[in-house]
Amino acid sequence: HLSELAKPIRQAVEGLEPGGVSAPVELSGYWNIFYVTGKKSGLSSDFLQKKDQLIYHLRMEDMQKFLRAWLSKERNNHKINISSYQPQQDT
């Protein structure tokens, strides 16, 4: 990745297109010339294709966590008494 290169190298190649050649750059007493063979996007095409799906699933996970916490709180704040119902018999 471009940001991982040493600053002098990054400055020499960042504006170049594939097939471009940098101006000479001195590094540690040696002169270097860089040839750009190609460029790749920082994000893979697979990630870009699945980005919306990933966002949806992450939002659903957040919503489920929120609902579980809310339900737990509501259960703790309310008491439900369940008793069996027996209709009265006419005598």
N, C-alpha and C positions, 0 to 999 in steps of 0.2 A: 504494500500500500504506500502511496506517495508520502503520507505523513510520517512513515517510519524511516524514510531516507534522511541522511545527514543534510543539514540546511543548504550547504553549497550545491549538493547534487540536486536536491528538490528544486532550488531556484533555477538551475540550469535546464531541467527537463519539464517543469510543470506546464509550460505553455506550448510545448512541442506536440505535433500531431504524429501519428505513425509514419515512419519513414524520415522523420526529422532528425537532425544532428545538432547536438549542443555546441556551444562555444567551449573552448578548452577550459577546464576547471582544475586548479591546483589543489591537491589533497595530500598532506603529509610529504611534501617535497616531490610528488609525482604529478605529471599532467595527465588528465583524463578527458576523453571525448565520449559522449554518450549517444547511442543510436536508439531511437524509440521504435520497437518492433510492433507494438500494439497497445491498446488501452482497454481496460475492463472497468465496468461500473463497479462501485463499491458494494452494491447490492446484487445478489444473484438473481437471475430471472425467475428461478423457482420461488424465492422468497417474495418477489414482487407479485407473482401469480397467486400466492396463498396469503398475502398480507390481510386482505379483507376477512378471510375466513379465520385467521389467527386473532384479529381484533374482536370478531364476534364471539369466539370461544372465551377469550379473556374477560370480556364484558359479562358473559353468562356466568362465569366462575365468580366474579365479583358480586353479581346479583344474588347468586345462591348463598354466598357467605353472609351477605347482608340479611337475606330472608331467614337464614338459620339463626343468626344472632337476634333478630327481631322476635322470631317465634319463641326462642328460649326465654327472652325477657318477658314476653307476654304470658308465657306459661308460669313463670315465677311470680308474676304480679296478680294472677287471677286463680281462684280456686273453683274447680268444677266438681260438683257433687252429683254422682250418678247413683240413683237408687232404682230399684225395680218398681215399675208401675203396676198396680193391681187395681183394676176397676172395681168399684163397689158393686156388690150384688144387691139387687132389689129383693127385699124380704117381705 
